[in-house]
Amino acid sequence: MTFKPVIWYPIALVLSVINLAGAGFAAAQAEPWHAGIHATLALAFGLWAQRLRQGPGEGELPARLEALEAEVSNLRQELSETQERLDFAERLLAQGPEPRRVGPQG
């Protein structure tokens, strides 16, 4: 299962709004610690929602692209070596069996 920002963005946004409303209710009840906790959670969920909306970091995408290019280069090298081995095996099979030679017996 992959992490999908498209799904998590609205969830983070809703959690931020709910905690902001909770901070208002807690402040109305004269509970400063309770209101502060809700305000902190609202801020944290809001920042998370903003981060999800921005997408991957600027430095992250080129690094991933470079890693993919290196992997493709390795795969091409392995494929080339495999093709050379296959060609060699085909040439050996095309020659057929060599006749046995009997050398001088001393």
Contact map, one row per residue, 1 for C-alpha under 8 A:
1110000000000000000000000000000000000000000000000000000000000000000000000000000000000000000000000000000000
1111000000000000000000000000000000000000000000000000000000000000000000000000000000000000000000000000000000
1111100000000000000000000000000000000000000000000000000000000000000000000000000000000000000000000000000000
0111111100000000000000000000000000000000000000000000000000000000000000000000000000000000000000000000000000
0011111110000000000000000000000000000000000000000001101000000000000000000000000000000000000000000000000000
0001111111000000000000000000000000000000000000000001000000000000000000000000000000000000000000000000000000
0001111111100000000000000000000000000000000000000000000000000000000000000000000000000000000000000000000000
0001111111110000000000000000000000000000000000001001000000000000000000000000000000000000000000000000000000
0000111111111000000000000000000000000000000000001101100000000000000000000000000000000000000000000000000000
0000011111111100000000000000000000000000000000001000000000000000000000000000000000000000000000000000000000
0000001111111110000000000000000000000000000000000000000000000000000000000000000000000000000000000000000000
0000000111111111000000000000000000000000000011011000000000000000000000000000000000000000000000000000000000
0000000011111111100000000000000000000000000011001000000000000000000000000000000000000000000000000000000000
0000000001111111110000000000000000000000000000000000000000000000000000000000000000000000000000000000000000
0000000000111111111000000000000000000000010010000000000000000000000000000000000000000000000000000000000000
0000000000011111111100000000000000000000111111000000000000000000000000000000000000000000000000000000000000
0000000000001111111110000000000000000000010000000000000000000000000000000000000000000000000000000000000000
0000000000000111111111000000000000000000010000000000000000000000000000000000000000000000000000000000000000
0000000000000011111111100000000000000110110000000000000000000000000000000000000000000000000000000000000000
0000000000000001111111110000000000000110010000000000000000000000000000000000000000000000000000000000000000
0000000000000000111111111000000000000000000000000000000000000000000000000000000000000000000000000000000000
0000000000000000011111111100000000100110000000000000000000000000000000000000000000000000000000000000000000
0000000000000000001111111110000001111110000000000000000000000000000000000000000000000000000000000000000000
0000000000000000000111111111000000100000000000000000000000000000000000000000000000000000000000000000000000
0000000000000000000011111111100000100000000000000000000000000000000000000000000000000000000000000000000000
0000000000000000000001111111111101100000000000000000000000000000000000000000000000000000000000000000000000
0000000000000000000000111111111101100000000000000000000000000000000000000000000000000000000000000000000000
0000000000000000000000011111111000000000000000000000000000000000000000000000000000000000000000000000000000
0000000000000000000000001111111000000000000000000000000000000000000000000000000000000000000000000000000000
0000000000000000000000000111111100000000000000000000000000000000000000000000000000000000000000000000000000
0000000000000000000000000111111111100000000000000000000000000000000000000000000000000000000000000000000000
0000000000000000000000000110011111110000000000000000000000000000000000000000000000000000000000000000000000
0000000000000000000000000000001111111000000000000000000000000000000000000000000000000000000000000000000000
0000000000000000000000100110001111111100000000000000000000000000000000000000000000000000000000000000000000
0000000000000000000001111110001111111110000000000000000000000000000000000000000000000000000000000000000000
0000000000000000000000100000000111111111000000000000000000000000000000000000000000000000000000000000000000
0000000000000000000000100000000011111111100000000000000000000000000000000000000000000000000000000000000000
0000000000000000001101100000000001111111110000000000000000000000000000000000000000000000000000000000000000
0000000000000000001101100000000000111111111000000000000000000000000000000000000000000000000000000000000000
0000000000000000000000000000000000011111111100000000000000000000000000000000000000000000000000000000000000
0000000000000001001000000000000000001111111110000000000000000000000000000000000000000000000000000000000000
0000000000000011111100000000000000000111111111000000000000000000000000000000000000000000000000000000000000
0000000000000001000000000000000000000011111111100000000000000000000000000000000000000000000000000000000000
0000000000000001000000000000000000000001111111110000000000000000000000000000000000000000000000000000000000
0000000000011011000000000000000000000000111111111000000000000000000000000000000000000000000000000000000000
0000000000011001000000000000000000000000011111111100000000000000000000000000000000000000000000000000000000
0000000000000000000000000000000000000000001111111110000000000000000000000000000000000000000000000000000000
0000000000010000000000000000000000000000000111111111000000000000000000000000000000000000000000000000000000
0000000111011000000000000000000000000000000011111111100000000000000000000000000000000000000000000000000000
0000000010000000000000000000000000000000000001111111110000000000000000000000000000000000000000000000000000
0000000000000000000000000000000000000000000000111111111000000000000000000000000000000000000000000000000000
0000110110000000000000000000000000000000000000011111111000000000000000000000000000000000000000000000000000
0000100010000000000000000000000000000000000000001111111000000000000000000000000000000000000000000000000000
0000000000000000000000000000000000000000000000000111111110000000000000000000000000000000000000000000000000
0000100000000000000000000000000000000000000000000011111110000000000000000000000000000000000000000000000000
0000000000000000000000000000000000000000000000000000011111011000000000000000000000000000000000000000000000
0000000000000000000000000000000000000000000000000000011111111000000000000000000000000000000000000000000000
0000000000000000000000000000000000000000000000000000000111111100000000000000000000000000000000000000000000
0000000000000000000000000000000000000000000000000000000011111110000000000000000000000000000000000000000000
0000000000000000000000000000000000000000000000000000000111111111000000000000000000000000000000000000000000
0000000000000000000000000000000000000000000000000000000111111111100000000000000000000000000000000000000000
0000000000000000000000000000000000000000000000000000000001111111110000000000000000000000000000000000000000
0000000000000000000000000000000000000000000000000000000000111111111000000000000000000000000000000000000000
0000000000000000000000000000000000000000000000000000000000011111111100000000000000000000000000000000000000
0000000000000000000000000000000000000000000000000000000000001111111110000000000000000000000000000000000000
0000000000000000000000000000000000000000000000000000000000000111111111000000000000000000000000000000000000
0000000000000000000000000000000000000000000000000000000000000011111111100000000000000000000000000000000000
0000000000000000000000000000000000000000000000000000000000000001111111110000000000000000000000000000000000
0000000000000000000000000000000000000000000000000000000000000000111111111000000000000000000000000000000000
0000000000000000000000000000000000000000000000000000000000000000011111111100000000000000000000000000000000
0000000000000000000000000000000000000000000000000000000000000000001111111110000000000000000000000000000000
0000000000000000000000000000000000000000000000000000000000000000000111111111000000000000000000000000000000
0000000000000000000000000000000000000000000000000000000000000000000011111111100000000000000000000000000000
0000000000000000000000000000000000000000000000000000000000000000000001111111110000000000000000000000000000
0000000000000000000000000000000000000000000000000000000000000000000000111111111000000000000000000000000000
0000000000000000000000000000000000000000000000000000000000000000000000011111111100000000000000000000000000
0000000000000000000000000000000000000000000000000000000000000000000000001111111110000000000000000000000000
0000000000000000000000000000000000000000000000000000000000000000000000000111111111000000000000000000000000
0000000000000000000000000000000000000000000000000000000000000000000000000011111111100000000000000000000000
0000000000000000000000000000000000000000000000000000000000000000000000000001111111110000000000000000000000
0000000000000000000000000000000000000000000000000000000000000000000000000000111111111000000000000000000000
0000000000000000000000000000000000000000000000000000000000000000000000000000011111111100000000000000000000
0000000000000000000000000000000000000000000000000000000000000000000000000000001111111110000000000000000000
0000000000000000000000000000000000000000000000000000000000000000000000000000000111111111000000000000000000
0000000000000000000000000000000000000000000000000000000000000000000000000000000011111111100000000000000000
0000000000000000000000000000000000000000000000000000000000000000000000000000000001111111110000000000000000
0000000000000000000000000000000000000000000000000000000000000000000000000000000000111111111000000000000000
0000000000000000000000000000000000000000000000000000000000000000000000000000000000011111111100000000000000
0000000000000000000000000000000000000000000000000000000000000000000000000000000000001111111110000000000000
0000000000000000000000000000000000000000000000000000000000000000000000000000000000000111111111000000000000
0000000000000000000000000000000000000000000000000000000000000000000000000000000000000011111111100000000000
0000000000000000000000000000000000000000000000000000000000000000000000000000000000000001111111110000000000
0000000000000000000000000000000000000000000000000000000000000000000000000000000000000000111111110000000000
0000000000000000000000000000000000000000000000000000000000000000000000000000000000000000011111110000000000
0000000000000000000000000000000000000000000000000000000000000000000000000000000000000000001111111100000000
0000000000000000000000000000000000000000000000000000000000000000000000000000000000000000000111111100000000
0000000000000000000000000000000000000000000000000000000000000000000000000000000000000000000000111110000000
0000000000000000000000000000000000000000000000000000000000000000000000000000000000000000000000111111000000
0000000000000000000000000000000000000000000000000000000000000000000000000000000000000000000000001111100000
0000000000000000000000000000000000000000000000000000000000000000000000000000000000000000000000000111110000
0000000000000000000000000000000000000000000000000000000000000000000000000000000000000000000000000011111000
0000000000000000000000000000000000000000000000000000000000000000000000000000000000000000000000000001111100
0000000000000000000000000000000000000000000000000000000000000000000000000000000000000000000000000000111110
0000000000000000000000000000000000000000000000000000000000000000000000000000000000000000000000000000011111
0000000000000000000000000000000000000000000000000000000000000000000000000000000000000000000000000000001111
0000000000000000000000000000000000000000000000000000000000000000000000000000000000000000000000000000000111
